[in-house]
Amino acid sequence: MQEETTKDTEVKDQNQSQTAAEQTQPEQKVEEATQPEAQAQQTEPVQEQQTAEEPTVEELLTAAKEENAKLQDLYLRALAEAENARRRAEDAVEKAHKFGVEKFAKNLLPVLDSLEKALELSKDPEDPVMQGIQATYRQFVQAMEKSGMTEINPVGEKFDPTRHQAIAMVPAQEGQTSGQVAQVFQRGWLISERVLRAAMVSVVQ
């Protein structure tokens, strides 16, 4: 009787072990089945994020065109600046050629004025000294004209405030009109169309 009882107990234990094993196997299968799904769910957002960050061919082409336009604009600006610099340099050289003797010539004008006064006050044109002064005066004027200078002697011309300096107003004489230059007290000079010294004149009222 005891042996039969022991056998029954062993059979029950075996049945209980099998039942427990059968109950745990579905749980393991469920866990194993859910793990790939969870991994798939974790990888999907990463793949979607990577796909969203990658630019398309059209976007790359648009960006390249914009960069090319910027570079083209910078090139044109640099080219224009270089051209402006070249023109400024040419203008500076031209002005230096034209007006390089401006200060020197302006300082010589009082000497020319003195020679003119000496000739005006001369009473004997045959005097060798006066003849020497006359020759010096002519050479002086020729040298100034070769240097691009021209005199301003506006007797009878309309008064021009940019070239003439009025020091007196005089009544109109026969044949004169208002605003006309009546007399020149000191001739003016131009250097390449720039006023080196304005002429000192009287103007008809």
C-alpha positions as semicolon CSV with decimal commas, in nm:
position;residue;x (nm);y (nm);z (nm)
1;M;0,000;0,000;0,000
2;Q;0,277;0,238;0,079
3;E;0,443;0,167;-0,257
4;E;0,121;0,245;-0,441
5;T;0,084;0,566;-0,246
6;T;0,441;0,666;-0,332
7;K;0,384;0,593;-0,699
8;D;0,068;0,801;-0,701
9;T;0,255;1,087;-0,544
10;E;0,533;1,068;-0,807
11;V;0,274;1,062;-1,085
12;K;0,105;1,371;-0,945
13;D;0,439;1,552;-0,915
14;Q;0,521;1,468;-1,278
15;N;0,179;1,588;-1,392
16;Q;0,219;1,911;-1,199
17;S;0,569;1,970;-1,348
18;Q;0,439;1,913;-1,700
19;T;0,149;2,148;-1,638
20;A;0,382;2,417;-1,507
21;A;0,614;2,369;-1,803
22;E;0,323;2,393;-2,046
23;Q;0,208;2,714;-1,877
24;T;0,553;2,879;-1,895
25;Q;0,617;2,785;-2,259
26;P;0,336;3,012;-2,398
27;E;0,463;3,297;-2,185
28;Q;0,816;3,257;-2,325
29;K;0,675;3,240;-2,676
30;V;0,478;3,560;-2,618
31;E;0,789;3,736;-2,485
32;E;0,996;3,611;-2,779
33;A;0,728;3,729;-3,021
34;T;0,702;4,074;-2,865
35;Q;1,079;4,142;-2,863
36;P;1,117;4,176;-3,245
37;E;0,812;4,400;-3,255
38;A;0,960;4,629;-2,986
39;Q;1,295;4,640;-3,170
40;A;1,118;4,720;-3,493
41;Q;0,926;4,997;-3,324
42;Q;1,252;5,143;-3,186
43;T;1,433;5,133;-3,522
44;E;1,149;5,284;-3,725
45;P;1,174;5,640;-3,578
46;V;1,553;5,638;-3,631
47;Q;1,512;5,535;-3,992
48;E;1,243;5,799;-4,042
49;Q;1,465;6,067;-3,881
50;Q;1,761;5,972;-4,099
51;T;1,542;5,983;-4,409
52;A;1,404;6,327;-4,316
53;E;1,755;6,474;-4,264
54;E;1,894;6,365;-4,603
55;P;1,846;6,647;-4,865
56;T;1,702;6,568;-5,201
57;V;1,879;6,621;-5,531
58;E;1,661;6,924;-5,605
59;E;1,753;7,081;-5,271
60;L;2,123;7,023;-5,332
61;L;2,093;7,172;-5,680
62;T;1,910;7,479;-5,546
63;A;2,173;7,532;-5,277
64;A;2,450;7,501;-5,535
65;K;2,281;7,759;-5,759
66;E;2,244;8,002;-5,469
67;E;2,609;7,961;-5,376
68;N;2,711;8,013;-5,737
69;A;2,503;8,333;-5,755
70;K;2,672;8,466;-5,441
71;L;3,018;8,393;-5,582
72;Q;2,923;8,555;-5,914
73;D;2,804;8,868;-5,732
74;L;3,128;8,888;-5,532
75;Y;3,330;8,847;-5,852
76;L;3,142;9,126;-6,029
77;R;3,182;9,357;-5,729
78;A;3,556;9,291;-5,715
79;L;3,585;9,347;-6,091
80;A;3,398;9,680;-6,066
81;E;3,614;9,792;-5,775
82;A;3,930;9,709;-5,969
83;E;3,802;9,906;-6,269
84;N;3,718;10,204;-6,048
85;A;4,063;10,191;-5,892
86;R;4,223;10,185;-6,238
87;R;4,021;10,487;-6,350
88;R;4,106;10,678;-6,033
89;A;4,473;10,607;-6,090
90;E;4,450;10,725;-6,451
91;D;4,270;11,044;-6,342
92;A;4,535;11,109;-6,078
93;V;4,813;11,069;-6,332
94;E;4,634;11,294;-6,582
95;K;4,577;11,563;-6,320
96;A;4,939;11,539;-6,214
97;H;5,045;11,600;-6,575
98;K;4,804;11,890;-6,616
99;F;4,839;12,062;-6,281
100;G;5,181;11,952;-6,165
101;V;5,322;12,299;-6,236
102;E;5,021;12,484;-6,095
103;K;5,186;12,603;-5,775
104;F;5,511;12,691;-5,952
105;A;5,327;12,884;-6,225
106;K;5,115;13,070;-5,971
107;N;5,429;13,184;-5,791
108;L;5,571;13,316;-6,121
109;L;5,269;13,533;-6,203
110;P;5,390;13,829;-5,991
111;V;5,714;13,823;-6,190
112;L;5,515;13,841;-6,513
113;D;5,310;14,128;-6,372
114;S;5,631;14,318;-6,292
115;L;5,758;14,275;-6,647
116;E;5,425;14,407;-6,784
117;K;5,440;14,712;-6,557
118;A;5,795;14,782;-6,664
119;L;5,691;14,775;-7,030
120;E;5,389;14,997;-6,964
121;L;5,607;15,258;-6,794
122;S;5,873;15,249;-7,064
123;K;5,910;15,585;-7,241
124;D;6,176;15,483;-7,488
125;P;6,092;15,168;-7,684
126;E;6,438;15,179;-7,842
127;D;6,611;15,155;-7,507
128;P;6,819;14,834;-7,510
129;V;6,710;14,759;-7,153
130;M;6,344;14,783;-7,249
131;Q;6,405;14,571;-7,555
132;G;6,563;14,305;-7,331
133;I;6,264;14,321;-7,097
134;Q;6,028;14,288;-7,395
135;A;6,213;13,980;-7,522
136;T;6,211;13,826;-7,173
137;Y;5,841;13,895;-7,141
138;R;5,762;13,726;-7,474
139;Q;5,964;13,418;-7,383
140;F;5,795;13,407;-7,046
141;V;5,449;13,410;-7,202
142;Q;5,546;13,148;-7,460
143;A;5,678;12,916;-7,188
144;M;5,356;12,949;-6,992
145;E;5,143;12,878;-7,300
146;K;5,349;12,566;-7,378
147;S;5,277;12,448;-7,024
148;G;4,901;12,459;-7,094
149;M;4,834;12,807;-6,958
150;T;4,626;13,075;-7,128
151;E;4,564;13,432;-7,024
152;I;4,228;13,584;-6,931
153;N;4,189;13,932;-7,081
154;P;3,809;13,985;-7,091
155;V;3,774;14,348;-7,202
156;G;3,428;14,392;-7,356
157;E;3,314;14,043;-7,251
158;K;3,023;13,965;-7,021
159;F;3,127;13,939;-6,657
160;D;3,190;13,581;-6,548
161;P;3,219;13,539;-6,170
162;T;3,401;13,208;-6,213
163;R;3,686;13,376;-6,405
164;H;3,663;13,743;-6,320
165;Q;3,698;13,935;-5,996
166;A;3,507;14,264;-5,995
167;I;3,677;14,536;-5,794
168;A;3,475;14,834;-5,921
169;M;3,144;14,924;-6,084
170;V;3,151;15,200;-6,345
171;P;2,877;15,391;-6,530
172;A;2,797;15,273;-6,879
173;Q;2,973;15,451;-7,163
174;E;2,862;15,468;-7,523
175;G;2,848;15,122;-7,672
176;Q;2,867;14,947;-7,334
177;T;2,596;14,731;-7,173
178;S;2,522;14,645;-6,813
179;G;2,730;14,356;-6,683
180;Q;3,004;14,405;-6,938
181;V;3,371;14,416;-6,840
182;A;3,485;14,777;-6,883
183;Q;3,852;14,751;-6,789
184;V;4,106;14,489;-6,686
185;F;4,341;14,591;-6,407
186;Q;4,522;14,259;-6,387
187;R;4,497;13,976;-6,636
188;G;4,398;13,635;-6,516
189;W;4,534;13,295;-6,615
190;L;4,397;12,948;-6,681
191;I;4,582;12,619;-6,658
192;S;4,410;12,338;-6,850
193;E;4,075;12,521;-6,820
194;R;4,118;12,559;-6,442
195;V;4,138;12,913;-6,310
196;L;4,489;12,976;-6,185
197;R;4,415;13,341;-6,113
198;A;4,097;13,537;-6,180
199;A;4,122;13,859;-6,379
200;M;4,071;14,178;-6,175
201;V;3,819;14,393;-6,365
202;S;3,571;14,676;-6,346
203;V;3,213;14,608;-6,453
204;V;2,958;14,831;-6,621
205;Q;2,659;14,905;-6,398
